Amino acid sequence: MKNNIPYHAHSAENLPESQWQTLSGHLVQVGEMAAGFAAVFGAQEIACYTGELHDLGKYTPEFAARLRGGKSVDHATAGAKIAVDRWGAAGKLMAFCIAGHHAGLANGDGEGNNRRTLAQRLALSFGTDIPDLDPVWQQEIALPAKLPAPPLKADAHHKWFSYAFFTRMLYSCLVDADFLDTEAFYASVENKAVQRGGHPDLNALQQRFNTFIESFRQPEEQAHATEAEQRRAALNRLRSNILDHAVAQAGEPPGLFTLTVPTGGGKTFTSMAFALEHAKRHVKRYGMRRVIYVIPFTSIIEQNAAEFRKAFGDLGEAAVLEHHSTFDDSKLKDLHSKDKLRQASENWDMPVVVTTAVQFFESLFADRSSRCRKLHNIAGSVIILDEAQMLPLNLLLPVMQAIKELARNYRCSVVMCTATQPAVQAEHGFYRGFENVREIAPNPTALFEQLRRTTVQHIGLQTDADLLEKLGQHRQMLIIVNNRRHARSLYDNAKQLDGVFHLTTLMCAKHRSQMLETIRGRLKNSEPCRVIATSLIEAGVDVDFPLVMRAEAGLDSVAQAAGRCNREGKRLPEESFVWIFQPEAQWKAPSELGLLSGVMRAVVRQHTDDLLSAEAIGSYFSEVYRLKGAELDQRKILAMHHNAGSSLNFPFQTIAAKFRMIETHMQPLIIPFDNEAERLIDSLRHADQIGGLLRKLQPYTVQIPESALEALLKAGRIEAINEHTFGKQFYSLIGLDLYDDVAGFSWKDVGFLKVEGLVF
């Protein structure tokens, strides 16, 4: 029986009810938009009806009353129940999305983790647990009797992983469509324009990019060029050849690729050149429309994004989305650009996205709408995994499965881009590894010889006294050790030498940047420059030392360290040394690093001629993977997918909680490092909106253990800021007496900080 109630999806206080958004209009528009999003992976029909059912529970007098000030009503369960009743297995995948379009994807059954499971939601009864639907919905929403199965080429060994992955993609289409349609309604109510879209296409970007690259093509050598100029000219020619060869492979069918190029070979621009041409070649057949550049280190994401903006010229700011926690949009020129970038970061609706590996992969296994919303825009992308060897070992198998899934079912190409290519292909002996992977660099083995810049040697045990002696003997050198305590100890004993510097993550980023500028200046001017650092300096930091010493670690870390030696190719390889050393016992590496160091030593014995050759790197990774075995999926992510089986009761919430690339109990502490930091801290005290402020404060933070934060707060050495306004506390150091202008934050001499884990 019809209740003669006009049903609405959204209300507006300043409008008469006749101008509220109609429910049928919202459902149809969300369905159409979701179908458009899912078209790139062939799931239009399922997405359409998921959209049309998501708010079906609003067809009730109870929800109509809710819009007029009544109590809250469950409006998501109804559509989920209808989907399962009508379409069985396909309907169940839709039901996860519909039931969770606000709360997030739930576990199928079992424990709910403070969120009702899908089984619990589906067990609710119309008329008792949830309101009865007004039959008028069947006149306004027409549903087919049958739906096609999800368009999947499921992995024979991980069939159910494919279905769970599809569910997250479907969820992405739904929640983004729901957000966008709701946003459009309220923008119209407020008479505001929605700053979305209008981005340049990849063809226009490629034209700008090619013009930029041509400006770097090396002219013919001059007759009287110096030896250094000749080396630079030869290097530029080699970089051009590498880029041209990679671009020539762009016609290959989409799928998996490697770009194996040693440091200095121009991987960054070569990978982008390939991606742009590859997308252009396959836009019609595969719908390729986006390049996603995934970087493991937050510390270098800004410089890579800046390089791409520069390469795209006048289109750079409109084309490149930089999505990570430290992005400061104050660098953009106008408010219009800022608004568009903030909105694009919600769903990655831009032609070039530069992001972190944590943001990218955790989103692929996420359960919340805020993280999943962007997923459908990953489909139809060329994905460049920079420094692919940095993929976390304890999550390697689920990460690899996600990469396979993107290539198999979502029209993506993935380029693993690194000088130290991980041995994850089936042909390397990796069980169920990647297959049909195509190398786009010309003859990597020859490139390693052509681009060899250093001589890498293992020099055995080095006591701190030995290290200090070498610091005294060499005017310019870099020592990289495995922990902050060792770095600080060496610095304290060497600081009487001229030009000694110390780099650690206990320095805020602004401080490190200033220190690195000083270091680069001294290196350039041939002044004494002796740097003692932790591994942070290996994360793409652009410095060039004639001598680097590296405490034992994995061979990939050694290769990263070698990238700081003779980086600009000004010296001969025989004059540029990377010395691997075993530190004395008191600085023993943690067990995980100990395993990697042990494998590295074995490779040293087998490959004495060139430790950084492709063969040595391959041997290293193969042995690491053999030793790690089942620990490559330490949190049983694949097993959780597999165990759901044909029940389709995927534990989405549990998987999202388990899939964490960075397990941390660290908290940010804001340092009043300079006048700008103090001004921003003061602004935060009184702010109503904090997003932009937090981005600007990011360069002034250090990460410390939660236990340290609690002890410092109890001792009155830090203060909570604006703790009540946002439901979240922010902490700032009071004064700078605990912040060293050489080594950053220090609790070394503070007697009250006897907290577990606070070892300096």
N, C-alpha and C positions, 0 to 999 in steps of 0.2 A: 504494500500500500504506500503510495507516494505521500510524503509529508508536506508537499508544496512549499518546501524551504529552498531558497536559492543557495546553492552550495558554492563556497569560495575556497580558494587555496590560501590567499593572503589578504589581510585587511590593511587599512591605512587610516590613522586617526584623523587626518585632515581631509579625508574624502568621504562623500556619502557612500553607503553600501552599494549603490548601483555602479560605482566605479571601482569597487574592489576587484581583485583578479579572480575570474571565475575558475572553478576547480576543473571543469572539463577543458577549458582553454589551457590551463597550466599543464595538465596531464598530456594532452596532445602535443603541445609545444616541446615539453621535455622528451617525450617519446621520439619526436622527429629529430630533435637535436642529438639525442643519444644514438639514434640510428646513423646519423651522419658521422658521428665520431667513430662508430664501430665499423663503418664501411671499409676502412683501410685493411681490416683483418676479416672481412666477410661475415660479420655477425649483425647485420642491420636489423633483421627481423626480431631476433631475441632481444636486442637492445631497445628496439622500439617499444615492445610490450612490457619490458622491465620499466621503462619510463612511464608508460601509461598506467601501470599498477602501483607505482611507488607510494602515492598519496591516496590510495583508494579508501583508506580508513577515514578520510575526511568527508565521505558521503554519509554522514551521520548527524542527527540533530545535536548529539553531544559535542561534536567538533564545531558545529555552527555556533553553539553556545560558547565554546572556548574562545572563538574569535571575538566574541562580544563581552569577554571578561570572565568567562567560566573557568572551571578547573581543567587541568591538563588531561589530555586524552591520547591513548595509544592509537596512532593513525598509521603505523607502518606494518603491523602484523597482518592486517586484513589482506592486503595485496599479496603478501608472502604466502598465505594460506591458499588463496585462489590460484596462484601460480603452480604450487605443488599439486593441488587437487586436479588441475586441468592438464598439466603437461609433464607430470612425473619427474624424471631425472633432470631434464632441462629446466623444469620449473623450480627444482630445488636449488640449482645454481642461481637462478633469478631470485629465489627467496632469500638467500644470504644477502644479496645486494639490497633488496627492498626492505627487509627487516632492519638492516644495518645502515640505512642511508643517512641517519643522524648519529646513532650510537657507535657505529663501526662494525666491521665484519666480526661476527661472533664465532665461538667454537660450535661445531655441529652438535656435539653432545658432551656428556661428562661434566667436568668442572667448568664453571662460567667465568671465573676470574673477575668478579664484581660486574659481570655483564651476563644477562640471560642467554643461554645457549639457543641455537636455532630450534632444537628439539623442544625446548621449553616454550618458545614462542609459538611454534606450530601446534602445540598441545592446547593452547588457549581456545576457548569456545566462544563462538558468536552468541551474543545475548546474555552471557553470564560474565565471562572474563573481559571481553571486548565488545563494543557496541555492535548491534546488528547494522548491516549496510542497508541504506535506502535502495530498493530495487531500481530506482531511476538510473543508477550507474550503468546498468546494462543497456539502457537506451542511448547513453552518451559515449560509452566506451565499448567498441566492438572487438571481441577477442576471437581469434581463429580456434578451431577445434584441435589443430595440430601445429607444432612448431618444428622447424628443422633442427637436427642435432647440432651442437657447437661445431663450427667448421675447423676441426683440429686434425692435424697429422700427429697423433699422439706418439710420444716416445715409447718404443716397445718395452723398454725397461723401466720407464717412469711414467706410465700412462696417467696415473692419478695426479701426479705433479702437473701435467699438462692441463687437466681439468681445473685444478685449484688456481693455476696461473690465469687461465681464461676467466675464472670468476672474478679475480682482482681486476682484470682488464674491463670486464663488463661493469663492475662496480665503479670504476673510474669514469666510464662513459655516463653512467647514471648520475653520479654526484656532481660531476662538472656541469652536465646539462641542467640539473636542478639548481645549482648555484647561479649559473648564468641567467636562466630564465627569471629566477627570483630577483637577482640583481637588476635585470632590465626593468622589471615591474617597479621596483622601488626607485630606480633612477628616473623613470617617467613620472612617478608621483612627485618627486622633488624637482622635476624639470632639469635634471642633470644629464649630461652626455656621459656615456660609458666609454672610457679611454681604452679600448681594446682593438686589436687587429691593425690593419694598415701597415704591416711590416713589409720591407722589401723582399722580393722573392730571391731564390738561390741563384737564378741566372744573373740578376743584377749584381749580386754579391760576387759572383765568380768573375764578372768583368772587372770590377774594382780590384779584386784580389790578384788577377793576372797582371793588371797594370802595375800593381805594387811589386809583384815578384820580378817583373821585367826590369824594374829600376835597380835590382840587385844583380842582374846578370853581369858577370865580369867581362869587361872589354879585353881585347887582346893585350898580352903582356907588352910592357914597354921594353925597349931594347936595353936600357940601362937600369932596370929594376934591381933593387937590392935582393939579397937572399930571402929576407923576411917577406918582402913584397911578392916574390915569386911563389913562396909557400902559400901566402894568402890567396893569390890568384888561382893556384892549383886547387886549393880547398873550395873556392867558390865554384870552379868548374865542376868539381866532383859533386857538390851539393846540387847544382843544376841538373846534372846527369841523373842523380838519384830521384829528384822530383819528377823529371820528365819520364823516367822509366815507370815510376809509380802511377802517374796519370795515364800512361799508355795501357795500364791494366784495368782501367776503370770500366771498361765494357764487360768485364767478367760478370757472370750472374751474381746476384746478391747472396750473401752467406758470410762465412768466416774468412778473415784475412790476417796475415801478420805483416808488420813493417819492422824488420830487424835491422836497425841502423845504429852504429856506435855513436857515443857522445860526440857532438860537433858535426854530425852529418845532416843536420837540418830536419829532424823528425817532425817538429811541430808544424812547420809550414808545408812539408811534404804530405803529411797525413791530411791536412785541411784541403790541399790541392786535389788529392785523390778523392776525398769525400765529396767535394763540390761537383767534380766531373762525374763521379759514380752516381750521385743523386740525379744529376741532369740526364744521364743516359737511361735511368730507370724510373723516371717520374711517371711516365704514362702507364707502363705495365704494372709497376709495383707501388705507385703512389708515394714515392720517396719525396719528403718535403722538409726535412730538418737534419741538421748536423748536431750531435750531442758529443761534447768533448769532456771526458771524465778524467779527473786528475786526483791522485791519491793524497796530495798534500795541500791543505788549506793555505799554507804559507806561500805557494807559488800560483795559486789560481788567479789572483789579481793581475799578476804580470802577464800570464797567458791571455787572459781576456783583453787586457790592454793592447797586446800585440795584435790580436785579431781585429779589434776596433780600428786600430791604425791601418791595418791591411785593407779593411773595407772602406777606408776613406770617409767620405761624407755620409755614408750609410751605416757606419759602424755603430753609433749609439742606438740607432733604430733597429739594429739587427741582432745584437749580441746580448743575451740574458746571462748575467753572472749570478748564479744561485748558490749561496753558501752563507754561513752564519756571520761572516765578517764583512759582508759587502756594505760599503758606505755609499749610498746613492747621492750624497751631497756633491760627489764629483761630477755628476751629470749637469748639463748646462741649463736645463729648464724644467719647470714643474710638470709640464705635459709629459716629458720623458720619464720623470720619476714615477708618476701615477701609472703609466703604462707598464713600466718595469715591475712595479709592485704587484700589479694584477697579473702580469705574465708569469711571475714567479709562482703563482698559485697553480697554474696549469701548464706551464712551459709552452705557451702558444707564441713562440718566436722562432725564426729560422735557424739561429745558432744559439745553443745553450752550452754554457761552460759551468760545470758543477763538480762536486766532489764524489769520490767513490762511495763514501758513506751515505750521502744524500741519494745517490743513484740506486745502489743495491738495497739499502734498507727500505726504500720506497717500493721496490719490487716485491718485498715480503711483508709489507705493512698491512695494518688492519683499519686504520683511521682514515676518514675521508680527506683530511687535510694533507696526508702524505700520498694517498692513492689517486687523488684527483688528476694528477699530471700523467698517469700511466698510459692512457690511450694516445697521448701525444708522443710517446716513445715509439709507438708503432710507425713504420714507414720512415725510420731514421737511419742515418749512417752514424754509428756509435764508435767513437775513438777511445779506446782504453789506454791512456797514457801511463807509462811505467807499469805495464800489465803484470810484471813480476811481484808487485806489491799487494796483489789480492791476498786476503788473510788466509793463512793455512788452515785454521780451524773451521773455516766456512767455505773452503775451496770447492768442494763437490756441489753444494747447492748453488753457489755463484756460477759455476760452469753450467749447471743444468738450466739456470735462468738465461744464460747467454745462448745456449742451444735453442731454448724455447723462442726467444726473440727472433732468431734467425729462421727457425723452422715455420713458425705460425704467425709472425707479426711483421713480415716483410722488412726486416732489419738486416743491415750488414754491420758486422762488428770487426773492427781493426784493432788487433793487439799490437800496440806500438811501444817498443822498448829496445834498448841495447842488450838486455839480458832476458831473452825470450824464455818464459817458463816452459818446461817440457810436458805440456798437457795434451799433446796430440796422441791419438791411438798409435800412430806410426813410431812414436817415441817409447812405446810400451806402456803408456798410461791406460789403465783398465777403463774401457768405455770412455776414452778421451775424445777430443774433438776430431772430426773427420772432414776430409775435403777442405783443408785449410790452405789458402793460396798465399804465397809470399809475394809481396809487391815491390820489395827492394831488389836491386840488381846484385845477385851473387853476394850475400852477406859475408861469406867466408873471406872473399877478396876485400870487401869493404873494411873488415876488421883490421886487415893488414895495412890498407891504404890510410885508414884514419887512426892508426895506432899513434898515441901521443906520449905514452909513458912506458916505463919499465917497471913491472910489478914483481916484487920479491918478498919472500917470507924470511924475516931475519931472526926468528926465534924469540926467546925470553928477553924482555927489556925491563929492568927495574926502573923505578922512578928516577933513581940517580942517573941511569943511562939516558933516560928521556931528557932530563934536565941538562945533561952534558951536550946532547945533540942540539937542544934549543940554543945553547951558548955558541955552538960551532956554526950554525946556519942562520943567516940574517933574515931569511924569509922561509917560513915553513908552517905547516898546519898539522896539529896532532888531534886526532879524533878518538875519543874514548867512549866506553859504554855506559857510564853513569855520571851523574852530576857531582857526586862526592869526589870521584877521581879527578874530574876536570878542575874542581875548585882547589883540591890539594896541590895539583901540579901548578896551577896559577899562583897560589900563595907562595910557593917555593921558587917561582921563576919571575915574579913581578919586578924584581930589581933590574932585570934585563931591559934593554931599550926596545920599545914597540911591542909589548906583550899584551894580548887581548884575550878575553874570556867570553865565550858565548854559551848561553844555556836557556832552557825554556822558562826559567824563573825570572828572566828579563821580559818585560812586556814587549810586544811586537814593535812599538814605536822606538823603544830603546835599542832593540836589536838592529832596526833599520838604520838608526843613526850610527851605531857602532860599525855596521857593515860599510857604510859610506866612507868612514874614516879608514877602514881596512883597505878598501879598494883604492883609495887615494894614495896610501902608503905603498901598496904594491905597484901601482902605476908609476910612482916617482922613485922607485928603487930604494925606498927607505926601509929600515928594519921593520919587519912585521911578522911577529910570532903569535899564532892563534892557537888557543886550546879550546876545544869545543866538544859538545856531545853530537850525536848523529843528526841533530836538527840542521846542521850545515850541509848535509847531503841532499836535502830536499830542494834541489833545483837552485840553490844559492849561487849566484854568478860571481865567483872569485877564481883567481888563477895563481896558484902557487907552484914554484919549481920543485918543491918536495912536500909530500904528504905522508904522514905516518897514521896507520889505522890499527886500532886494537882488534884482535881477532873477532870476527863476526861471520855472517853468511857471505858467500861469494857475491851475491847481488849487492850487499852493502859495500863490499870492497870496490865493486864496479862504480857505485855511486860516489864513493870517496875519490876514486881515480878521476872522476869527472871534474874535480876541483884542482887537478894537477895539469899544468900546461894546457888549460882549457882553450886558450886562444891560439894554440899551435905556434907560439913564437919561438919555441926551443925544439931541439931534436928529441925524439923519444929516449935516446941513450943518455940525455942530460936531464931527464925529468923522471924522478923516482917516486914510486908508491911502495912504502915499506910496511908490510903487515907484521905485527908483533904480538907476542903473548905477554899480557901484563902480569905483574907479580900477583901472588896468591890473594892478597887482601882485596884485590879488585876483581875477584872471580865473577864471571858473567852468570846471570840467572840460567836456570836449567834449559829453557827454550833456546836461548842464544848459545848455550853450550853445545846443544845438538847441532845447530847450524855451523858453529865454528869447527866441530869435529869433522863434519862432511867437507867443509872448506879445506881443512888440512889434508884430507885424503885426496882431494882434487889437486892440491899443490904437489903431492908426490907423483900423480899421474901426468900432469900437464905442466912440467917445469918450463917448457918453451914459451907458453903464453897463457897465463891464468885467465885472461879475459876473452879468450877465443870463444866462438859459438860452440865448439865441441866441449870445452871445459865447462861453460855455463850449462849446457845440456846435461852433462854428466852430474853436475852438482844438483840440479833440480830433480833429476830422476832418482838420485839416491835419497834426497830429502823426502820425496813423496813416498818412496818405498818404506822408509823408516816411520813415517807418520801414519801410514795405513788408514785405519778407521778414524783416526783423529782428524782427517781432512773433512769430516762432517761430525765434529765433536759434539754438537748439540742435537744430533739426530734429526735434522730438518727434513732430509729426504725420507727417513723412516716415518716421520709423522704424516707426511703426505701419503706414503705408500700404505700405511696401516688403515687409513680411512677407507681405502678400497671402494668397492661399488656402492657402499652406503653413502658416499660423498659427504660424510660427516667430518669435513676438514677442520682441524683445530686452529682456525685463522688467528685468533687472539693469542694463543700460546705460541704459535710460530713467530708472530711479530715480536713477542716479548723475548724469545730465544735468539732471534736473528739480530744480533748487535755486533757491528764490526768493531766498535770501540766499547769495551766493558770498562766503565770508569765510575769511580766514586769521588771524582774530582769536582770542585766547585770553582767558578770564576771569582776572582778578587780584583776589584778595580784599584789601580795604583794612581795616586795624584801626582803623576810623573812630571807634568809641566803645567803652565797656566791654562792651556786648552783643556787638559784633563780636569783641572779643578773647576773650570767653568761648566763643563759638561756634567760633572758630579753635582754641582749646585743646581743645574737645570733639572736633573733627574729627581731631586728632592721634591720639586713642586710640579712635575709634569703630569698632564692628563693623558698624553699620548707618548708612548715610549719606544716604538719601533725604530724610528730614525735615530733617537738618542743612543739606543743600545748598539746599533751598528757603528756609530761614531766612537763609542766607548770601547769597542772591541780591541783596538790596538793598544789600549791601556790596561788590559787585564792579564793576569797570570792564573794558571790553574793550580789549585792546591787541594790536598785531601780534605774530605769532609771533617775528619777528626781535627785537622789543623784549624779549619775555619771555626769549629766550635770552641777550641782552646783559645784562639785569638780573640773571639768575641767575649768569652768569659773573662779574659784578662783585660778587656777594654782597649785592645790594640786595633780593632776594626769596628766599624759601625754599620748597622743596617740602614738602608736608605729606602724611603717610600714604600715601606713594607706592607702597608694596609691597602694602598690604592689598587694594586693589580693582583692581589692574591699571591704574590711572589716577592721574595726578599732579594735585594741586591746589597752587596757588601763592598765597603771601601776601606782601604788602609787609612788609619789616622796618622798623618805625618809621614815622613820618609826615613825615620831612624832605623826601620827594619828593611829598608830598600837600599842596596849598595849600588853606587853609580858605576861600578865595574862589573858586578856579577848579579845584580838584580835582587829579588826578594831573598832574605836570609833570616833563618831562625837559629843560626849556629850558636850564638851567644845568649840566647834567651832561655833562662833557666826553667821557666814555667812550661815550656813546650816539650814535655817528656811524653810525647804521644806516639803510639805505635805507628810505624810507617813514616815518621818524620825524621828520616835520616838525611843529613845534609852531607 
